[in-house]
Each structure stands twice: as structure tokens, then as C-alpha cells.
């Protein structure tokens, strides 16, 4: 039998290349890009740093290596998930530093420390879901390290004592929703085409702010005669989503003659981050006088789009697919909250019938 052609000559085991410094640097650079940068503050002038470098600074050497292995695990493939977990570790490192026991070391935090932190979060009225997520991150890190050689490591998180109770049917902490007329008021307050683009892009695509900020210009593509965005959604799911005519026009105005680089740029020519998007939406929400007592956030626009699709009687399976919910229960949650709101409003209005003339007594006197 003739040997295959164009194959490299066989080498002995002693000649096989081993991963060296170059490959190590490539891996580090990939992780640095994957974890991205974080702004040390909320003002545009505040400096940004690479999360990887920040973790190296706040952790001791052995713990830093354990954190990187944990973040590189196959269970944490999504860049957004990795960034969220990295930020949670920053919170724990900050707490340990406040106790005067930094840098962050695995095994340094005790059961009593976590109990104190939980009480501190309770005093600060932190959201139970946020508390639960940060406890989960700390516990997951310890369990992963214990399985990877830290055999004597004790997990300081106790699920019975530390994890807050979360009411799955609680609507008080759910993301608020804008009605369609309120959304129109927000768009009407846009002072620039870019501000209008931010609102319409996030709403129409039910977008996550991290997805939109991460898109590069080469991901604006033509498919079937329509301008589309080639997005990477949560959990590395690629999606090509068509843009509406108005969003495509606003995007053309924003992009101009540019052919490369980030899709969305701020006024300084830098990639837009979620903090800038938050500032824009908060400003527009206040001008439009919507969500009194709450800031307009990117997730409000996403939640509003999903809810409006439910109002328009789109099949739940279609809503789930468009929103890219992995679990149908997440989509059903939007449906349940919307129906509960409608039901409660109807019941309140029915009870109000006997009081319709009460306020008029004083209104007529004041007039």
C-alpha cells in the first residue's frame, strides 16, 4: 500500500515539541482578552485595568493559579460568566482586605467570616440574588480547588446557614418593564442619533448590553438583502439577527466611513462599555420621567421587549428562542409576572369602584 503523501516525517519522542514560553504567553493573552477590562469606578475618567492583572495583584500566587484554573473550567466557557465570577472574587478579596488579612488566599476565609459578610450584606440591604451568586462563586472556587489538589481545603460557605432564601414568585425585585408608550417617550428624549441607536438596538434585539458592547464592525453583515448582526450570545451561542430598517439607518449614521474596530464607539472614539450605556439610559429615563424611583437600565429594555412579545401573543417557544433563554422556565417567568401584574391591576380597579367620588370632594373644593 502506498504511503500518504505530504505528511511530515515521523520523529522520535525526544524530538517532539513541548509547550514552551510562546504557547504559555498565548494562553495568558487569550485569558486576558477573555476576562476583559474593568473600570475602577463609574466615571468615564476612572482608569480601566485588565481583570487578569487585577486578580494577579489581589491574590497570592498559589490562589491566583487556582482561580485561573477554576475560571478556565469547561463549566465556565462563557466570557460573561467568567467575568462575573472574576468580579465576585474581587468582592471577596476586598472584604478580606477590609479585615486586614489580604491578599486573597484560599483557606483564609472562615465560616465565621462568611457569616459576618452575610450579615453585612443584610444590613446594606443587598439583593438576595446577588448575595446568593457571590456565595456560590466562593463555594464553587473552593470545591474546584479541593478536587484539584487542595485536599485539606475547607469550604467556608454553608448552604444551610449562609444562602439567603429566594422567593421564586417574588415580583418586587424583578426587572421593571416599560410600556410601549413609555418606551416612545424615552426615544423622544434622545439628544443624538447614537443615544437613539442604543435604545432601539437593545430593545429590538432584546439584547444583553455585554453582547452589544463586544460586537465589532466586521460582524455587521448582509443576509437575504437585510443588514444583520452576527452576535455571540450567552454561553458562546452564535446568532445572526436581522436589524430593523430604522436601527440599520441609525447604525449607518454612527459607523460612517469606518471599516474596522468596535461597532459602537463613545465620544472619545473608544469602545462603548456597559457603564456608558448605563449612563445614557439613566439620563434618558429621567428626562422621560419613567420608572420613578428606579434607573432605566439595559436589562429593562430587554425585559420590556420580551414582555411585549408575550403581550403580542407570540408563542412562548418563539419568545424563548429569540431571547436565547436556555431554560424555558426563564421565559415562563416573564409570562407569569406579566399575568400577575394584569390580574392584580384588575382586582385593584374593581375594588376602586366604591371610591371613585372620594378624591373629587377635595378636588372640587380646591378648584
N, C-alpha and C positions, 0 to 999 in steps of 0.2 A: 504493500500500500504506500502511495506517495505521501511524503510528509507535507503538512500545510506550509504554504509559502508566507513570506513576510512576517514571520514571528521572530522575536529576539532569541538569541542563543541562550540555552539554559545555563544557569550559574550555580555554583556550589553555595551551600548555606552561608559560608563565610563571606560571600560576595554580595549577599542580599542587602539592599539599602535599609537602614533603620531610621525611624523618625528622628529627626535632629532639630536643631535650633530653628531652622526655617519653618518646618511644619508646626513647631510649638508656637512660633510667632503668628503664623496664620490662624491657628486656633484661638489664640488670645485676641487677635484683631477681630475675628468673627464674633466672639463673645462680647467684645467691647461695642461693636456695632449693634449686636442683637439687643443688648441691655440699654443702649442709647444713652442720652444725656438727661440730666435733671437740673432744673433751675433751683438754686439755693435761695428761695424766696418767691414772691409773687409779682414783683415789679419787673418791667422789661429790662431795667438796668442791672438787676441782680445777676451774678455770674452763673454760668452753667458748667457742669462738670460731668465727666463720664461716670456712669453708675459703677462700672467695674473698678475704676480707680478709687472711687469713694469707698467701696466695700473693702478694697485693699488697705485703705487708710484707717478704717474704723474697726477692723477685725485683726486679731493676731494671726500669725502666718498659717498655723495649722487649721484654725477655724475658717480663714479665707478659702483655703483649698477645699474644705468640706462644703462650704457654701456654694462654691463654683460647681462641684460635682453634683450637688443637690439641684441647682438651677439647670444643669445640663441633662438632667434625667429625662427619659423619654416621656414621662408623665407631664412634663412641663415644656412642651415643644413650642407653644405659642409665645411669641415675643412679648405680647401684652401681659400674659401670665407671669413670665419671668420677671418683667419689670415690676409688676405689682408685688411679687414675693421679695424682690430685692429691696423695694421701698419699705416693706414690712420689717425686714431685718434692720434697716436703718432706724426704724422706730424703736426696736428693742435695744439696739446699740446706744441710742440716745438716752433711753431710760436707764440703762446700766451706767452710762457716763454720769447721769444726774445723781446716781447713788454713789459716785466717786470710785467706781470699780471698772472703768474702761481700761483697755479696749474690749470689744466684744469677744468673749471666749465661750466656746461650747462647754457646758457644765458649770458655768459661773452663776447663771440664774437658777434660783431655787424655787421650790413650791411656794414658800412664803413670799418671795419676790413677785411671783406672778399673781399671787393673791393680792398683794399691795397694788400692783399695776391695775388689776381688775377693779379694785375699789376706787382708784384714782380716775379711771375711765367713767365709772358710775357717777362720781362727784362732778365730773366735767360734762355729764350727760351725752357721752359719746354714743353713736348709734350702735345698737346691739349687733347688727350685721358686720359692722366694721370691726368691733371688738372680737367677734367670733372668727373673722377671717385672719386677723393678726395672731390670735391664739393658735389657729390651725396652721399658719405658716411656721410658727416657732416649734410646734409639736412635730410637724412634718420634717423639718430640718433635723431635729434630734433623732427621730426614728430612722431617717435615711442614713445619718452618720453612724448610728448604732449598728445598722446592718452592713456598714462598710468599714468595720474595724474598730470603732469606738465602743467596744463591747461593755465597758463599765459605765457608759454614759446613762444618766437618769433623766428621763423626760420630766421637766418641771411642770408641764401642763396636765391637769387632771380634768377630764371631760365632765365629771360629775360636779366638781367644785368650782370650776372656772368658767366654763362656757355659758354664756347668757342664754336664757330661754327666748326663742324667737317664734312669735305668733305668725304662722304662715298666712293667716287670713287678715293680718293687720294692714289696714289701708292708710293709717296715719303717717307711716314712714315711706309709703310708696311714692315713686316719682310722680309729681303732678302732671296733668295733661292740659294743654292749651286747646280751647275750642277753635274751630276754623276761623271765626271772625276775630278772635284774639290773635291768631297767627298772622292774619292780614294786617292787623294793627302794628305788629312787630316789624313786618316787612316794610310798612309805610314809614317807619321811623328810621330806616336805613339812610345814612348820610352819604354813602358811597356805593358804587356797584359791587365792591368787594364785600361790604357788610351784607348786602342783599344776597350775594353768592353764598356766603357762609350759612345764612339761614336756610335758603332754599335747597342747597346741596345736602345739608344734614337732614332736613325734613323729608325731602322727596325720596332719598335713597334709604331712609331710616338708618342713617349712618352712625357709626361709632366715631367719636372725634379722633381717636388714635389712628383709625384706618385712613381718614381723610388727610390728616397731617402727614402721614407717611407716604402718600402717593407721589410718585414722580411724574414728570411731564410725558415720559415715553409710555405711560400707562393710559394715556388718552388715545383711544383707538376708534377706528371706523368699523362697524359691523352692520351689514344689511342696510347701508346708507345712513346709519344713525351714529352720532357721537356717543361713545360708551367709555366707562372707566373700568379698567382691568384691576380689580381690587383683590387684596389678600385680606380676607376676613378672619374672624376669631378662629383659633385652632388651625391656622395655616390653610384655610379653605379659599381657593381661588374662585372669584366670581367676576363675570363681565356683566355690568349693569348699564342699561341704556339711560342716557340723560334726557330730560325733557327739553323742549326747544328753548324755553326761557333760561334754564340753567346752562345749556350749551352756549347761548349768546353771552350770558354774564361771564362764563369761563373764557370765552374768546376775548372779551374786553380785558380780563385780568391777565391772561397769558401774553397777549400782544404778539411780538415777534420772537419771543423766547422759544427755543427748541430743545432745551435740556434743563435738568435740575429739578427742584421741587415743584409740584403743581401749584401749591399755594404759598405765596411769599408775603411777609409782612411789609410794612412801610420802609423798613431798612434793607429790604432785599434778602432777608433770612427766611429759612423755612418756618412757617407758622407752627407754633406749638399749642398745646391744649390750654395753656394759661391765657394766651392771646385770644383764643376763641371764647374762653370763659368771660374775659373782659368785654369783648364785643357784645356777646349775648346779654350779659348783665346790664350793660348800658342801654341796649335796645329795649330790654324788658322793662326797665324803669321808665324810660321815655313813653312806652306804650301803656304803662300802668297796668300790667298784667301780673298775675301771681303775687298779689300783695303779701308782703312778709316773707317771700321766697325769691331767690335769684333764678333767673332763666338760665338753664344750663344746657349743654349739648344733649344730655340724655332726656331732657324734657321734650326736645324736638323729636328724638327717636321714639319715645313713648307715645307722643301725640300722633305720629304717623301710624304706628301700629294700631292704636286705638281707633283712629279714623277709618282704617281699613276694616276693622271689626264693625264699626258703625255702618259702613257701606255694604255690610253682609258678604264680604269676601270669605270664602271657606277658610276655616282655621288652618287647614293644611297649607293653603296658599300663603296665608299670613306667616306661618311658621317658616316656610321656605324663603320668603322674601326677607324676613328679619334675621334669618340664619340662626334660629333657636335650635340647639341640639336636642333639647328636651321639650316635647310638646306641652309639658306641664307649665313651662315658662309662658308660652303663648296663651294657654288657657287661663293663666293668672291675670293677664290683661283683660280677657273677656269677663272673668268673674268680677274683677274690680269695677269694670265699666257698668255691668249689670247691677252690681250692688249700689253704685252711685245713683243710677237711674231709679232704682227701687226706693232708696232712701229719700230721694228728692220728691218722688211721687207721694210717698207716705206723709212727708212733712207738709207738702202743699195741700193734701186732703185735710189734714188737721187744722190748717190755717184758715179754713173757710169761716169758722165762727169768729175770727178776729179781724176780718177784712176792714171793718169800720173803726177799729180802735185807734190806730195811728191818725186817722183822718180827723178825729176830735181835736187833737192838738195842732195838726197841720192847718186846719181851718182857722183856729184861734190865732196862730202865728201869722197867717196871711192877713 
